[in-house]
Amino acid sequence: MSIDHLSKIPNNVQLADDRRLQRALEKWQPGYESWWRDLGPEASQNMDVYLRTAISVDPGGWANYGYVRMPEYRWGIFLAPQDEGRLVNFGMHKGDLAWQEVPGEYRTDLRRLIVVQGDTEPASVEQQRHLGATCPSLYDLRNLFQVNVEEGRHLWAMVYLLHAHFGRDGREEAEGMLERHSGDSDKPRILGAFNERTPDWLSFYMFTFFTDRDGKYQLASLAESAFDPLSRTCRFMLTEEAHHMFVGETGVGRIVQRACEIMREHKTDDVRKWGGIDLPTLQKYVNFHFSVSLDLFGQELSTNAGNYFSMGLKGRFHETKIKDDHLLTDAAYKVPEVKGDQIAMTDASALLAVNERLRDDYVVDCQRGVDKWNRVIENAGIDFKLTLPNRAFHRRIGVFSEVEVTPDGRIVTWADWDRDHSRWLPTDEDRVYVGSLMQAVTEPGKIANWIAPPAKGINGQPLEFEYVRFN
């Protein structure tokens, strides 16, 4: 599938063949550019950044690396190649040919799924817009901007679907994407995690590890959709999303490494004295970001999620690899419930529990990253282990939203929670300390004291490479 790079909107969807759609998107484009200037990365307008830009959808060579002036990044619309014989793999339409147009009876539900996913993309850019002023290195600044421009492109991906397949309703929803803003008291973003602040780089790395990983699972589920344009859109988005999680996993790992180096060098656990971020504080941030991200999967038992599955709109992670009938009519799945002061597992309808199954897959994936961080600690000979808190901890959606639970899974009273939660979640003092470390380091090859250098650079470049040029 060739990409039209000369078009005002780069694309591989033959936009030039549909003048009405092209005009509609070009009419939306100035609003997007205005949003980027006002709420995108702060003070980045005159920077040349060593970015990757999509030039193909061929997995073997889909990206080009080079310097790009930030406002001139070529956002475009790219769908994975179409499989002409693709079939629906789950739900009541299992075995049918995948749809190229939206079935009328599913129009509202499909639009809602696309809008919710699309709304997260600009939200994260807004949350991260101030971070450039406190970058720990040019390498990290470049990675921030890479994440930002690709989240912007992912917004374009969802807006294209809305314009192409949902008429006036879709155009209005696309406008709404630019009218809602992260943390806005009047028009907040749809999902709670995308209204949280991202005030420092530790929060950014946690966000890209935990919250972008939720994005991976949501996109993978939508990539199973019977609506083929949505499936193809999400498949290519997943290609770009992998780097975002890499930034988070390696970013936290480098902070862990630096904490261990300081502990060994100065023979102390008090790394704050030497300008590092201590492991207990890292654990608090893990607790917060993991729990907030778990809420993004929704209720443990959800009629809506079950309906989306039955309709063929949204599947499970790696649907075709699951060994069942992909109908779930009579299947059971274990879900947690609160019984008195205990948390127990009970059998429930697998169809209603598709959110919880997706959350289970997500938890396993998160644990793999935490295990890598713990190997850094273990190799340094330090007696400490980072852990994921119990999934019931600090939850605001689902069966655990009405109880308070400790990281090790004990239900406690509100009074106990009020007394002890500062041991488990970042305090104002913790955030002030972390914030005090956030001083920009912009000399090529230099890096802030609280984080270790990366193991390797981007696209084979060394750390000393001038990843960002200030003009």
Secondary structure, 3 states (H helix, E strand, C coil): CCCECCCCCCECCCHHHCHHHHHHHHHHHHHHHHHHHHHCCCCCCCEEEEEEEECCCCCCCCEEEEEEEHHHCCCCECCCCCCCCCECCCCCCCCCECECCCCHHHHHHHHHHHHHHHHHHHHHHHHCCCHHHHCCCHHHHHHHHHHHHHHHHHHHHHHHHHHHHCHHHHHHHHHHHHHCCCCCCCCCCCCHHHHCCCCCHHHHHHHHHHHHHHHHHHHHHHCCCCEHHHHHHHHHHHHHHHHHHHHHHHHHHHHHHHHHHHHHHHCCCCHHHHCCCCHHHHHHHHHHHHHHHHHCCCCCCCHHHHHHHHHCCCCCCCHHHCCCCCCCCCCEEEEEEEECCEEEEEEEECCCCHHHHHHHHHHHHHHHHHHHHHHHHHHCCCCCCCCCCCCCCCCCCCCCCCCEECCCCCEECHHHHHHHHHHCCCCHHHHHHHHHCCCCCCCCCCCCCCCCCCCCCHHHCCCCCCCEEEC
